[in-house]
């Protein structure tokens, strides 16, 4: 490992930072390289892509669990443009087994970096997308850009940009609903679905109790929200993805947050009951029994509505982010089944796997 030109972070040998061009530069072995500089030329037909290396910690028990929370795997940091918006994504690994995974509302790619790293170690390629209004993507301040069906359109545009015919599409919370909408809008592009904590009919009361006060707050307490955002932008990043994602949420301008929340209210939240019954691709649905915004009933009902779905019960809302080994194993097995053309076995009701009881 040698220090990078940006901040002294360790980088993988063979990756060059030239400090002048903002784009991926191929070395003799075909490895991607990049720099941090603004401007410069980009590969023809693509936005600049730079290689980012997260913290590399080699620690032993008893603090191995803590060290595993830190981002540690290099990824390609890329952008593309659709409908006048410049959108950001992170790409982990290579190969044809592609999972596009989406974040929750007002969060970003950082929350799913560990999942991406773990699935790459299992032989997959993972792409994390910042939806408009989130993370490093553009943040339009009109609600139409933040409808669920608009977000699904941007996911398909990402597949076009990556020149990918089919991918497994998945996400958590908002990302789960967007994934279902992608399957409704462009079923030919979806190889399978990975749905974590969907927000469907049973979530309406809880979502109203949470998001309506948030929307009122960013409207009528904008000066306070801006002060919080100003402070949040000055908090050093920890390299713990979910924590940094939450801090990034606090740093949003109130008008940006309001546009996202308005968008959730101006369009379809989820495909219709009939559309869900027509989604025949393999699906893995993850739910848990604690959070009233993501009630287990929604996950359970969805697993029964999708003709080829399996339900896995998480022990808590944070299990996949803090202690993910059990769930990651289930997810990796599902991805292998889908890509290797193995028969996808739907568990007879109740559909929760025995190990999750």
C-alpha positions as CSV (number, residue, x, y, z in Angstrom):
1,X,0.0,0.0,0.0
2,X,1.2,3.5,-0.8
3,X,-0.5,6.8,0.2
4,X,-2.8,8.4,-2.3
5,X,-2.5,11.9,-3.8
6,X,-5.7,13.0,-2.0
7,X,-5.5,12.5,1.7
8,X,-2.8,10.0,2.5
9,X,-5.2,7.0,2.3
10,X,-3.7,3.7,1.3
11,X,-4.3,2.7,-2.3
12,X,-3.9,-0.6,-4.1
13,X,-0.6,-0.9,-6.0
14,X,-1.1,-0.4,-9.8
15,X,-3.6,2.4,-9.3
16,X,-2.2,5.7,-10.3
17,X,-3.3,9.2,-9.2
18,X,-2.0,11.7,-11.7
19,X,-3.5,14.8,-10.1
20,X,-4.5,16.2,-13.4
21,X,-7.2,14.1,-15.1
22,X,-10.4,13.2,-13.5
23,X,-11.1,9.8,-14.9
24,X,-10.2,6.2,-14.9
25,X,-6.8,5.5,-16.5
26,X,-6.0,2.0,-17.6
27,X,-2.7,0.6,-16.5
28,X,-0.9,-2.2,-18.3
29,X,-2.9,-4.9,-16.6
30,X,-6.3,-3.3,-17.4
31,X,-6.8,-2.0,-13.8
32,X,-8.8,1.2,-13.4
33,X,-7.2,4.3,-12.0
34,X,-8.3,7.8,-11.3
35,X,-7.7,11.1,-9.7
36,X,-9.4,13.6,-7.5
37,X,-8.9,16.7,-9.6
38,X,-11.9,18.6,-11.0
39,X,-12.1,19.2,-14.7
40,X,-9.9,17.3,-17.1
41,X,-11.0,15.0,-19.9
42,X,-13.2,11.9,-19.5
43,X,-13.4,8.7,-21.4
44,X,-15.5,9.3,-24.6
45,X,-19.2,9.0,-24.0
46,X,-18.9,8.7,-20.2
47,X,-18.7,11.0,-17.2
48,X,-15.4,10.9,-15.3
49,X,-14.8,7.8,-13.1
50,X,-12.2,7.7,-10.3
51,X,-11.0,4.9,-8.2
52,X,-11.6,5.4,-4.5
53,X,-10.0,3.3,-1.8
54,X,-11.5,3.1,1.6
55,X,-9.7,2.6,4.9
56,X,-7.9,-0.7,5.1
57,X,-7.7,-2.0,8.6
58,X,-6.3,-5.3,9.7
59,X,-7.3,-5.9,13.2
60,X,-7.8,-9.0,15.2
61,X,-10.4,-10.1,17.8
62,X,-11.8,-8.8,20.1
63,X,-12.3,-5.7,18.0
64,X,-12.7,-7.4,14.7
65,X,-16.4,-6.7,14.7
66,X,-15.8,-3.0,15.1
67,X,-13.1,-2.9,12.4
68,X,-15.5,-4.6,10.0
69,X,-17.8,-1.6,10.2
70,X,-15.2,0.6,8.4
71,X,-15.3,0.9,4.6
72,X,-12.4,-1.1,3.3
73,X,-12.8,-2.2,-0.3
74,X,-11.8,-0.1,-3.4
75,X,-14.6,0.9,-5.7
76,X,-15.1,2.8,-9.0
77,X,-16.7,6.2,-8.4
78,X,-18.6,7.2,-11.5
79,X,-21.2,9.5,-13.0
80,X,-23.7,9.6,-15.8
81,X,-26.3,12.0,-17.1
82,X,-30.0,11.5,-17.7
83,X,-32.7,14.1,-18.3
84,X,-30.3,16.8,-17.5
85,X,-29.3,15.3,-14.1
86,X,-25.8,14.2,-13.2
87,X,-26.1,11.1,-11.1
88,X,-23.4,9.3,-9.0
89,X,-22.8,5.6,-8.5
90,X,-20.2,3.4,-6.9
91,X,-19.1,0.1,-8.6
92,X,-17.6,-2.8,-6.7
93,X,-16.0,-5.8,-8.4
94,X,-16.3,-7.1,-12.0
95,X,-18.1,-9.8,-13.9
96,X,-21.5,-10.6,-15.3
97,X,-23.3,-11.3,-11.9
98,X,-24.6,-7.7,-11.3
99,X,-26.6,-6.4,-8.4
100,X,-27.9,-2.8,-8.4
101,X,-28.7,-1.9,-4.8
102,X,-30.5,1.3,-3.8
103,X,-30.5,3.2,-0.5
104,X,-33.3,4.5,1.8
105,X,-34.9,7.9,1.7
106,X,-32.6,10.8,2.3
107,X,-29.7,8.5,2.7
108,X,-27.1,7.5,0.1
109,X,-24.6,4.8,-1.2
110,X,-22.5,4.9,2.0
111,X,-25.1,3.0,3.9
112,X,-24.7,-0.1,1.7
113,X,-20.9,-0.2,1.2
114,X,-20.3,-3.1,3.5
115,X,-23.0,-5.2,1.9
116,X,-21.4,-4.4,-1.5
117,X,-17.9,-5.4,-0.3
118,X,-19.2,-8.7,1.3
119,X,-21.1,-9.6,-1.9
120,X,-18.1,-8.9,-4.1
121,X,-16.1,-11.3,-1.9
122,X,-18.7,-13.9,-2.8
123,X,-18.1,-13.4,-6.5
124,X,-20.6,-10.7,-7.5
125,X,-20.4,-7.2,-9.0
126,X,-22.4,-4.6,-7.1
127,X,-23.4,-1.1,-8.2
128,X,-24.7,1.4,-5.6
129,X,-26.7,4.4,-7.1
130,X,-27.3,7.7,-5.5
131,X,-30.8,8.6,-6.6
132,X,-31.5,12.2,-7.4
133,X,-31.6,14.4,-4.3
134,X,-29.3,12.0,-2.5
135,X,-25.6,11.6,-1.9
136,X,-23.4,13.1,-4.6
137,X,-26.1,13.1,-7.3
138,X,-27.8,16.3,-8.4
139,X,-30.5,17.6,-6.2
140,X,-33.4,19.1,-8.2
141,X,-35.8,21.1,-6.1
142,X,-39.0,20.0,-7.9
143,X,-41.1,17.1,-6.8
144,X,-41.5,15.4,-10.2
145,X,-37.8,14.3,-10.2
146,X,-38.4,12.4,-6.9
147,X,-41.5,10.3,-7.7
148,X,-41.0,6.5,-7.3
149,X,-41.6,6.0,-11.0
150,X,-39.1,8.7,-11.9
151,X,-36.5,7.0,-9.8
152,X,-37.2,3.7,-11.5
153,X,-36.5,5.4,-14.9
154,X,-33.1,6.6,-13.6
155,X,-32.2,3.0,-12.6
156,X,-33.0,1.8,-16.1
157,X,-30.8,4.7,-17.4
158,X,-28.0,3.4,-15.2
159,X,-28.3,-0.1,-16.8
160,X,-28.1,1.6,-20.2
161,X,-25.0,3.6,-19.1
162,X,-23.3,0.4,-17.9
163,X,-24.3,-1.4,-21.1
164,X,-26.0,-4.1,-18.9
165,X,-29.0,-6.0,-20.4
166,X,-30.1,-7.5,-17.1
167,X,-29.3,-7.1,-13.4
168,X,-30.7,-8.1,-10.1
169,X,-32.3,-5.0,-8.7
170,X,-32.7,-4.4,-5.0
171,X,-32.8,-1.9,-2.3
172,X,-33.8,-1.0,1.3
173,X,-37.0,0.9,2.2
174,X,-37.3,3.6,-0.6
175,X,-34.9,1.5,-2.6
176,X,-37.0,-1.6,-2.2
177,X,-40.1,0.3,-3.6
178,X,-38.1,1.7,-6.5
179,X,-36.9,-1.8,-7.3
180,X,-40.4,-3.1,-7.5
181,X,-41.3,-0.2,-9.8
182,X,-38.4,-1.0,-12.1
183,X,-39.8,-4.6,-12.3
184,X,-43.1,-3.1,-13.3
185,X,-41.8,-0.6,-15.8
186,X,-39.0,-2.6,-17.4
187,X,-39.4,-6.3,-16.5
188,X,-37.1,-7.4,-19.3
189,X,-34.2,-5.7,-17.5
190,X,-34.8,-7.4,-14.2
191,X,-33.2,-10.8,-13.5
192,X,-34.3,-10.9,-9.9
193,X,-35.4,-8.7,-7.0
194,X,-33.7,-8.2,-3.6
195,X,-36.2,-6.4,-1.4
196,X,-35.3,-5.2,2.1
197,X,-38.0,-3.6,4.3
198,X,-40.6,-2.6,1.7
199,X,-43.0,0.3,2.5
200,X,-46.4,-0.9,1.3
201,X,-50.0,-0.5,2.4
202,X,-49.5,-1.4,6.1
203,X,-46.8,1.2,6.4
204,X,-49.1,4.2,5.6
205,X,-50.0,5.2,9.2
206,X,-46.4,4.9,10.4
207,X,-45.0,6.7,7.4
208,X,-47.5,9.5,7.8
209,X,-46.5,10.0,11.5
210,X,-42.8,10.3,10.5
211,X,-42.6,12.0,7.1
212,X,-45.4,14.6,7.4
213,X,-43.8,16.2,10.5
214,X,-40.5,16.1,8.7
215,X,-42.0,17.9,5.7
216,X,-43.6,20.5,7.9
217,X,-40.3,20.9,9.7
218,X,-38.2,21.6,6.7
219,X,-40.8,24.1,5.5
220,X,-41.5,26.0,8.7
221,X,-38.2,25.6,10.6
222,X,-35.9,26.1,7.6
223,X,-33.4,28.4,9.5
224,X,-32.9,25.7,12.2
225,X,-32.5,23.0,9.5
226,X,-29.9,25.1,7.7
227,X,-28.0,25.6,10.9
228,X,-27.9,21.9,11.5
229,X,-26.8,21.3,7.9
230,X,-24.0,23.8,8.3
231,X,-22.7,22.0,11.4
232,X,-23.1,18.6,9.8
233,X,-21.0,19.6,6.8
234,X,-18.2,20.2,9.2
235,X,-18.3,16.9,11.0
236,X,-15.3,14.7,9.9
237,X,-16.3,11.4,8.2
238,X,-15.7,8.3,10.1
239,X,-15.6,5.8,7.2
240,X,-18.4,3.9,8.9
241,X,-20.8,3.9,6.0
242,X,-24.2,4.0,7.7
243,X,-23.1,6.7,10.2
244,X,-21.6,8.8,7.4
245,X,-24.7,8.4,5.4
246,X,-26.8,9.7,8.3
247,X,-24.5,12.7,8.7
248,X,-24.8,13.4,5.0
249,X,-28.6,13.5,5.4
250,X,-28.3,16.1,8.1
251,X,-26.2,18.2,5.8
252,X,-29.0,18.5,3.1
253,X,-30.5,21.9,2.5
254,X,-34.1,22.0,3.6
255,X,-35.4,22.8,0.1
256,X,-33.6,19.7,-1.1
257,X,-35.1,17.5,1.6
258,X,-38.6,19.0,1.0
259,X,-38.4,18.2,-2.7
260,X,-37.7,14.5,-2.0
261,X,-40.5,14.3,0.6
262,X,-42.9,16.0,-1.8
263,X,-42.0,13.6,-4.5
264,X,-42.9,10.7,-2.4
265,X,-46.5,12.1,-2.1
266,X,-47.1,13.0,-5.7
267,X,-46.7,9.7,-7.4
268,X,-47.3,6.0,-7.0
269,X,-45.6,4.6,-3.9
270,X,-45.6,1.0,-5.1
271,X,-46.8,-1.1,-8.1
272,X,-50.4,-2.2,-7.8
273,X,-51.5,-5.4,-6.3
274,X,-52.1,-6.8,-9.8
275,X,-48.7,-5.7,-11.0
276,X,-47.0,-7.4,-8.1
277,X,-48.7,-10.7,-8.9
278,X,-47.3,-10.5,-12.5
279,X,-43.7,-10.2,-11.3
280,X,-42.5,-13.8,-11.9
281,X,-38.7,-13.2,-11.4
282,X,-37.1,-14.8,-8.4
283,X,-37.3,-12.5,-5.3
284,X,-35.8,-12.5,-1.9
285,X,-37.8,-10.3,0.6
286,X,-36.2,-9.3,3.9
287,X,-38.4,-8.0,6.7
288,X,-38.2,-7.6,10.5
289,X,-40.8,-7.3,13.3
290,X,-39.8,-4.1,15.2
291,X,-40.1,-1.0,13.0
292,X,-43.6,0.5,12.4
293,X,-42.4,2.3,9.3
294,X,-41.4,-1.0,7.7
295,X,-44.0,-3.4,9.2
296,X,-43.3,-7.0,8.9
297,X,-46.8,-7.5,7.5
298,X,-45.8,-5.6,4.4
299,X,-42.8,-7.9,3.8
300,X,-44.8,-11.0,4.5
301,X,-47.7,-10.0,2.2
302,X,-45.3,-9.0,-0.5
303,X,-43.5,-12.4,-0.3
304,X,-47.0,-14.0,-0.9
305,X,-48.0,-11.7,-3.7
306,X,-44.8,-12.2,-5.8
307,X,-45.2,-15.6,-7.4
308,X,-41.5,-16.7,-6.9
309,X,-40.5,-15.1,-3.7
310,X,-38.8,-16.2,-0.5
311,X,-39.1,-14.4,2.9
312,X,-36.2,-14.0,5.3
313,X,-36.7,-12.5,8.7
314,X,-34.1,-10.1,10.0
315,X,-33.5,-9.9,13.8
316,X,-33.5,-6.1,13.7
317,X,-33.6,-3.1,11.5
318,X,-29.8,-2.8,11.7
319,X,-28.7,-6.4,11.4
320,X,-27.6,-6.2,7.8
321,X,-25.6,-3.0,8.6
322,X,-23.9,-4.0,11.9
323,X,-23.8,-7.8,12.1
324,X,-24.6,-8.9,8.6
325,X,-23.0,-12.4,8.3
326,X,-26.2,-14.4,8.5
327,X,-28.2,-12.3,6.2
328,X,-25.3,-11.8,3.7
329,X,-25.0,-15.5,3.5
330,X,-28.7,-15.8,2.6
331,X,-28.3,-13.0,0.0
332,X,-25.2,-14.5,-1.6
333,X,-26.9,-17.8,-1.9
334,X,-29.9,-16.2,-3.6
335,X,-27.7,-14.3,-6.1
336,X,-25.9,-17.6,-7.0
337,X,-29.2,-19.3,-7.5
338,X,-30.5,-16.6,-9.8
339,X,-27.3,-16.3,-11.9
340,X,-26.4,-19.9,-12.1
341,X,-29.9,-21.0,-13.4
342,X,-30.4,-23.2,-10.4
343,X,-34.0,-23.9,-9.5
344,X,-35.2,-21.2,-7.1
345,X,-37.0,-23.0,-4.3
346,X,-39.9,-21.1,-2.7
347,X,-40.4,-22.0,0.9
348,X,-43.9,-23.2,1.7
349,X,-45.9,-21.1,4.1
350,X,-44.9,-19.8,6.6
351,X,-42.1,-18.7,4.3
352,X,-39.5,-17.6,6.9
353,X,-36.5,-19.8,6.7
354,X,-36.1,-22.0,9.8
355,X,-32.9,-20.3,10.8
356,X,-34.7,-17.0,11.1
357,X,-37.4,-18.1,13.5
